[in-house]
């Protein structure tokens, strides 16, 4: 039996699917994501079916709650968390799926997230799903409940940050995607590396 905590949200962005998918690679940095320190692409390929597959490692700060500091961390109130993010973009069916999960402190809290990004008339629908679990005996319920509430809060901040990126960098994304190729997958390959470099240079 799966005892993990689960929640989901559905949002509609007033932007086209192609703009949202392209903007996904340049959403950092933004005013709502100061906790995201860097992102590194570890794999990127065009699959035989024409889909774009990417794997990134995100490095984020994660404040520890007061009860967590007393029980587990005596010296540091903020920990660096590493997140694996794997995405598949299907330009034919116009569907992007993103899976992410933490590889740090998994015994304490295991957080998994799935995003499904599809067209919705002239806009874009994003379904966000989150699963929270813990292996800490005696503290599982507390950690799961805390983790789920934090995920809900962070999800709202992430949406605000993503929207701010689309509003502020919309024309920049469109130029990058249309400057060198008409192939939607190849155009994403142009946007993504530039986005990673921009984030790393601004954090230096």
MARSETOR-540858 format. One record per residue: x, y, z of N, C-alpha, C in turn; residue in three letters. Coordinates in steps of 0.2 Angstrom, whole numbers, plus 5000, padded with zeros to 4 digits. Layout:
BEGIN
XYZXYZXYZAla ...
END
This chain:
BEGIN
500449945000500050005000500450065000Unk 500350114996500750174995500450225001Unk 500850245005500650285011500950355010Unk 501150375004501450435003500850485002Unk 500950555004500550605003500450624996Unk 499850644994499850664986499350724986Unk 499550764981499150824980499250844972Unk 498750884970498850904963498450964962Unk 498751004957498451064955498351074947Unk 497951114945497851124938497851194937Unk 498251224932498251294930498251304923Unk 498051364921497951374914498351444913Unk 498851444909499351504908499051534901Unk 499051594901498751634895499351644890Unk 499651594888500151584884500151524879Unk 500351524873500351474869500751414872Unk 500651354870501051294872501751304870Unk 501951324864502651324862502951374866Unk 502651434868502951484872503151454879Unk 502651424882502751394888503251344889Unk 503251294884503851244883504551284882Unk 504551324878505151364877505351404883Unk 504851434886505051474892505251434898Unk 505051364898505251324903506051324904Unk 506451334899507151324900507451394902Unk 507051444902507351514904506951544910Unk 506651494914506251524919506651544925Unk 507251514926507751544931508251584928Unk 508551634931508251654938507651704937Unk 507251704943506651754943506551774950Unk 506151824952506151854958505851804963Unk 505551744961505251704966505651634966Unk 506251634963506651574964507351594966Unk 507451634971508151644974508451584977Unk 508051534978508351474981508651434976Unk 508551444970508851404965509551434963Unk 510051394965510751414964511051404957Unk 510851344954511151324948510751274945Unk 510951264938510651204935511151174930Unk 511151114929511651084925511351024921Unk 511451034914511150984910511650924909Unk 511450864911511850804911511650754905Unk 511050764902510950724896510450764892Unk 510550764885510050794881510050764874Unk 509550734872509550694865508850704862Unk 508850694855508250684851508150614850Unk 507550584853507450514853507250494845Unk 507150434844506950404838506250424836Unk 505850434841505150464839505150534838Unk 505650574838505650644837505550684843Unk 505550654849505450694855506150714858Unk 506050764862506650794865506750774872Unk 507250734874507350714881507850744884Unk 507750774890508250814894508350794901Unk 508950784904508950774911509450824914Unk 509150864919509550914922509650904930Unk 510150934933510250934940510151004942Unk 509651014947509551084950509851084957Unk 510151134959510451144965510051194969Unk 509751184974509351234978509451234985Unk 509351284988509351294996508651274999Unk 508651245004508051225007508051235015Unk 507751285017507751295025507451245029Unk 507751225034507551175039507051205044Unk 506451175045506051195050506351195057Unk 506051235062506351235068506351165072Unk 505751125071505751055074506251015070Unk 506451025064506950985061507650995063Unk 507751065064508451085067508551055073Unk 508051045078508151015084508250945084Unk 507950915079507950835079508550815075Unk 508750845069509150815065509750865063Unk 509750925063510250975061510351015067Unk 510951015070511151055076511451125074Unk 511851125068512251185066511951225061Unk 511651195055511451225050510751235049Unk 510451295047509751295047509551295039Unk 510051295035509851285028510351235025Unk 510051195021510351135017510351145010Unk 510851115006510851114999510551054997Unk 510051054993509651004990509750994983Unk 509950934980510050924973509450884970Unk 509150914965508550884962508750864955Unk 508450804953508550774946507850794943Unk 507950814937507350834933507450804926Unk 506950764924506950734918506350754914Unk 506350774908505850804904505850764897Unk 505250764894505050734887504650784884Unk 504850814878504450854874504250824868Unk 503550814867503350784860503050844856Unk 503350864851503150924847502550904842Unk 502450844841501950824837501250824840Unk 501250784846500650784850500550844855Unk 501050884855501150944859500950934866Unk 501450894869501450874876502150874879Unk 502150904885502850904889502650874895Unk 503050824897503050794904503650804907Unk 503650824914504250834918504250794924Unk 504750754925504750714932505350744936Unk 505250754942505850784946505750744953Unk 506350734956506450704963507050724966Unk 507050724972507650744976508150684977Unk 508750694977509250644978509650654984Unk 509450714988509750724994509250715000Unk 509450695006509050685011508350645010Unk 508450595005507850555004507550515009Unk 507950495014507750455020507250505024Unk 507450565025507150615029506450635025Unk 506550645019505950665015506050655007Unk 505650615004505650594997505150634994Unk 505350684989504850724986504850704978Unk 504350694975504250674968503750724965Unk 503850744959503350794956503350774949Unk 502750784946502650774939502250834936Unk 502450854931502150914927501850884920Unk 501250904918501050884912500750944909Unk 501150964903500951034900500651014893Unk 500051044892499751024885499351094883Unk 499151094877498751154875498051154877Unk 497751214878497151214881496851274877Unk 496451254871496251314867496851354864Unk 496851414865497451454863497951464869Unk 497751434875498151444881498551374882Unk 498751374888499151304890498951284897Unk 498751224898498551194904499151154907Unk 499351164913499851134917499551094923Unk 499651034923499450994929500050974933Unk 500050994939500550974944500350924949Unk 500750874950500650824954501250814959Unk 501150804965501650794970501550734975Unk 502050694976502050644981502550654986Unk 502450644992502850654998502850595002Unk 503450575004503550515008504150525013Unk 504250485018504750485023504850415026Unk 505550405027505750335030505850345037Unk 505750405040505950415047505350385052Unk 505550325055505150295060504950345065Unk 504350345067504050385072503950465070Unk 504150485064504050545062503750555055Unk 503550495052503350495045502750535044Unk 502250535048501650575048501850645048Unk 502250665053502450735053502750765047Unk 503250725045503650745039503250745033Unk 502850695032502350695026501950755026Unk 501650775031501150825032501550895030Unk 502050905034502450965032502750965025Unk 502950915022503250915016502650925011Unk 502050905012501550915007501350995007Unk 501351025013501151095014501651135011Unk 502351115012502851155008502851145001Unk 502651084998502651074991502051124988Unk 501551124992500951164989501151244989Unk 501551264994501751334994502251344989Unk 502751304988503251304983503051304976Unk 502451264975502151254969501851324966Unk 501551354971501251424969501751474968Unk 502351474972502951514970503251504963Unk 503251434962503551414955503151444949Unk 502451434950502051464945502051534944Unk 502151574950502251644949502851664946Unk 503351624947504051634944504051624937Unk 503751564935503651544928503251594924Unk 502751624927502351674923502651734922Unk 503051754927503451814927503951814921Unk 504251754921504751734915504451744908Unk 503851714908503451714901503251784900Unk 503051824905502851894903503451944902Unk 504051924905504651974904505051954899Unk 505151884897505551864892505251834886Unk 504651844886504251814880504551824873Unk 504751884872504951904865505651874864Unk 506051874870506751844870506751764868Unk 506251734871506151664870505951654862Unk 505451694860505251684853505851694848Unk 506251744849506751754845507251704845Unk 507451674851507951614851507651554848Unk 506951544848506651484845506651484837Unk 506551544835506451554827507051584824Unk 507551594827508151624824508551584819Unk 508551514820509051474817508651414813Unk 508051394815507751334813507051334813Unk 506651304809505951294810505751234813Unk 506251184815506051124818505951144826Unk 505351124829505251144836505751114841Unk 505951054839506351014844507051044844Unk 507351054838507951084837507951164840Unk 507451194839507451264842507451264850Unk 507151214853507251204860507951194862Unk 508351154858509051144859509451204859Unk 509151254855509551324855509451364862Unk 508751354864508651394870508951364876Unk 508851304877509051274884509751284886Unk 510351274882510951294884511051364886Unk 510751404882510851474884510551494891Unk 510051464892509651474899510151454904Unk 510451394904510851374909511451414910Unk 511751444905512351484905512151554909Unk 511551574907511251644910511251634917Unk 510951574919510851564927511451564930Unk 511951524928512551514931512951584931Unk 512951624926513351684926513051734931Unk 512351734932512051784936512151764943Unk 512351704945512451674952513151684954Unk 513651704949514351714951514451774955Unk 
END
